Amino acid sequence: MNSNNNPLLEVRGLVTEFSLEHGVIAANADVHIRVRAGETLGIVGESGSGKSVLCRAILRLIPSPPGLISAGEVLFDGTDLLALSEAEMRRVRGTRIKMVFQNPMTSLNPVRRIGDQITEGLSVHYGMGKAEARAEGVELLRRVGIPSPETRVREYPHQWSGGMLQRAVIAMAMAGEPQLLLADEPTTALDVTIQDQILALLLELQERTHMAMLLVSHDLAVVAETCDQVAVMYAGRIMESASTKALFEAPMHPYTVGLMNSIPDMAGTAARLVPIPGQPPDLLHLAPGCPFAPRCVHASPDCAETPIALSEIAPGHHTACLHPERISAGAS
């Protein structure tokens, strides 16, 4: 991990809104995150919590309309990406920040050869000629573990398995060795063996290039194994953030505790899973306080009415809970 304490990426007070037929929802609400060079930040939370929207907002890929980044800063190496022109932002996306999307089948054009899709960015952003770009594309496929890349580079997406396609998407993202990789559920819909291979590949590439990585996942086991820091999202907000070790040893938000309690016990000692009660909130009708309050066993009346904000309760450990002492008492 980089010893430099200055973050490569710092998101401050980000608000991403979507105008819908019945009102406006905030898919990201006052989001604050930091990630340093060489570090992996895990973003966890159930579906609909705003994780993927956060990645797209960082890259300014929010469709407008209906989407709008209405507040905040996205500082990358000291530069606010939200203040760049579209041409400047395209250069950043093509060279310094890359993203691996959830479904490789929707990330690749089904009627273009794999090699052409990998080399397009090399030609556009790095000025490589056709032969040079093709050779680099073959090398990228070899680096991510694709066998016989000289032959495979001429094939189409339908000729590849899901795991191979995910490797191809990673190869595209690693072209030019970006400083920051946004990996949005990179192992979704892959079997466990392929998941392990993809995660090991990402970590090997990170170690070699010292890039920062933001890993989005709903799988706490994956996050525990691969991430240095973790941020827990719920209803578009960061509810807790800490080092991976601190978060898993002493979670300080009831939503984090709920996520951990819903994980199957591999030792087989638990009689049954402990689900989080209730349903996720309607973002169109949120109370002014904690959005998790209606589902929280520790909530008091003031939780639903008092505006929440992350507060530091231990060095580097932040929570948006009004009563973290109740969580500690419940665990003791």
N, C-alpha and C positions, 0 to 999 in steps of 0.2 A: 504494500500500500504506500502511496506517496506520502512523504513526511510533511509536505507543504500543507498548511492548514487552510489555505485559500481554496474555496470550492471552485471546481471547474464549471459546475452548473448550480445556480441558485435561483429558485423560484420564490418570489415574494408576493404574497397576497393575491394570487391568481384567481380571477373569477371568470368562468366560462359559462355563458348563458345560451339557452335555446328558446326561441319564441315558438310556442305551440298554439294550437287553436284555442285552447282554454286558458292560456296564460304563459308566463315565463318561468322556466326552471333553471336553477343554477347547478349544472353538472359538476362544476368545480367551484367551491366557495371558500375564498380566503386560504388558498393552499400555499403552504410553505415547505419546501424541501431543499436539501443541499446534497451534492455528491462531488467528491474529489477525484482527481486523476488516479487511476488504478483501483478505485473503490467500486463496489457493487451495492447499490441501494435497491432493496426489495420493496415493491408496492403491493400490498395484499388487501383483500377485501372481497366480499361476495359480488356476484354479477350485478351490474348497475350502480356500483359505488363510485364510478367516475375515473377508474384507472386508465382505461384506453383513451378517454377524452383528454386526460392530463398529458399523455404522450403526444397526441395529435396537436394539442394546444402548444406544447413546447416547440413543435416543428411548424406551427402556424398552418395546420392542415384542417382546421375547423371550417366546414362548409358554411358560407355566408351568402344569403340566409339559408337556414334559420339560426345558425350559430353566430356567436359574437364573444370575443374576449373583451370584457368590459372593464377590467381593472387588473392591476398587478404588473409585475416585471418578470421577465425571463432572462436572467443574466447568464451569458455563456462566455467564459473567459473574460469577464468584465464588460461585455457588450450586451445591451438590452436587445434581444432578438425582436421584440415587438416594435422597436423603433426603426428597424431596417426596411429598406424598400423591398419589393417583391423580387427584383433581380438579385439583390444582395442576399436575400434569404434563400433563393434557389442555389446560390453558390455554397452557402453553409450546408444545406441539405445534401448537396452532391459530393461534398468533400469532408466536412468536419463532424457532422452529426448524421448518423444513419439509423434506420429503423427496421426491425424484423417484425412483420405484422403477424397476426394470429394464424390466418389460414393461408398457407403457401399457394393453394390453388387459385385464390382470388388476388394474389400478389403477382402472379405470372400471366403473361398473355398466352392463351392456349394455342394460338396460330403462329407463334414465333418460336424459333429455335432457342433452346436454353442458352447457348453460347452468345447469340445475338443480344439477348436481354442482359446478360452479365457485362458484355463489352460496351454496351451503349453508353453507360455512365463514364467509362474510361475514355471514350472518344470525345464525349461532350465536355467533361469537366477537366480532363488531363491532357487533351489534345493528342492522344495516341493515334497512330495510323492503324489501319485495319489489321495488318499482320501482327503488330506489336500488341494491340488490344486482344487479339485472339490468343496469342501466347500467354498473356497475363491471365486471361479467362481460364485457360487450361490449368495454369498453375494454381489459381484460386480454387478450382474444383478439386485438384489433387490435395490441396492443403486442408480442405474440409472432409476429405476421406471418400471422395467419389472414385470408384475404380475405373480404369481405362478412360480418363477424362478426354483424351484426344478424340475418342470416338463419341463419347457421351455428349460432348459439346455441340454436336450436330443434331441431337434428338429434341423431341418436343415434350412439353410437360406431361401429356397423357401417357408417355412411355416410361415415366418414373414413378416410384412408390412415394408415399407421403413423407417418409423419413428422408429420402433422397431429395425431394423437392424442398424440404425445410433446410437441408444442407445447401442447396443451390441459392435459396434466399439469403442465407447467412453469408455465402460467398459473395453475393452482390453487395451486401451491406459492408463486408470487410474490404472491398476494393478501395485502394487508397489509404487504408489503415486509419479510420476515423478516430477522433479523440473521444467521442461519446457514442455509445450504442444504446438505443431504446429497444428492448426486447419485450414485445407484448405477447405474453402467453406463448413463448416459442415452442413449447412441447405439447400444446393442446391437440387432442385427438391422435396422439402417437402412443404406441404401446410402451410399457415400462422400460424395456431394454433400450428402445430407440430414444426415449426421454433421457436416460442416463448418458447415452452417447452424445446427444445434442448439448446437454448441459456441460459435459466434460469438454466438448469442443469449444464452447463459448468461453469457458474459464481458461482453456489453454491459449486461445487467441488473445484473451485479455492479458494474461501474464506475459505473453510475448510482445504485445504492443503497448502495454501500460494504459490502455484506454479505460475510461469510466464506463460503467454500465448501469442502466436503470432496468431492473427485471420486474415485469408485471406478472403476478401469478395469484391464483386462488389457493395454491397448494403450499401450506405452511411447511411441509417437510422439505420441499424444494428450496424454499427461502432459507430455512435453517441451515441447509447444507451449502448454499452457494453465496449468501449475502453477508456483507459486513455490517450494514445498517438496515433497518426496517421501518417503513411508515405504513400504518394501518388506516385504510380509508373506509368511510361509511357515509352514505348520503352526500357524496361530493366533498367531504371534509376529511382532513387528517385528524384522526382521533388520538393517535399515539405514535411516537417515534422514539427510537432508541437504538443502541447497538444490538445486534442479533442476540448476543449472549444475555444482555440485560433484559431484553424483551421476553425471551423465552424462560428465563429464570424467575423474573418478577414482573409480570404484566401489570400495568397500572391503569387500565381502562376496562370496564366490564365487557365491552364488545370484543376486545382482544381475548379476554378470558373465555368468552362464549365461543369464539372461533377455535380456541385450543381444546375446549371441552367437547367439541363436536368431532374431534379427530378419533378414529378407531384406535383402540389400545392394542398394539401389536403383540403385547405380552399375554393378552387374553384375560387380564385380571378384572376388567370392568364388565359388569353385567349387561349394560346397555349404554348407548350413546346418550349424551345430554344435549338436546337441541336448544337453540336460542328460541325463546318463546315469541309468539307474534309474527308479524309480517314486516318487510322493509317499508319505510315511510313513503307516502305520496309527496314527491318533491314540490308539487303545486300547493300543498297545504301543510307546510312545516310550521311548528310552533317556534317562537323566538329563541327557545333554549336548545338543549341537547336533542338532536334528532333520534338518539337511541333511547331516550328516557322512557317511552311507552313499553319498551321491551326489557328494561333494566330491572333486575331484582334489588339493586341498591338505590334506586332513584327516590328522591324526595320531591315534594311539590315544587320547590324552587328550581329543580333541574329543568323542567319544561319551560320555565319563564325567564331564567337568567341566561343572557347571551354567553356562549362558550368561546374560549380561546385556548390555544396550547399554552401551558405553563410548565416551567422546568421544575421537576420535583427531586431530581438528582442530576449530577453532572452529565449532560448529554441525553437525558431521559425526559421527554416532554409528554404530557397527557392533557386531554381536553375534558377531564372529569372533574366535577366540583367536589367529589368526595372520594379521593383515592385511598384515604385511610380505611374506608369501609371494605375496599377490595383486599387490602393487606390483612385486615382483621378476619375476613372470610377465609383467607388462605391459611391462616395460622391455626 
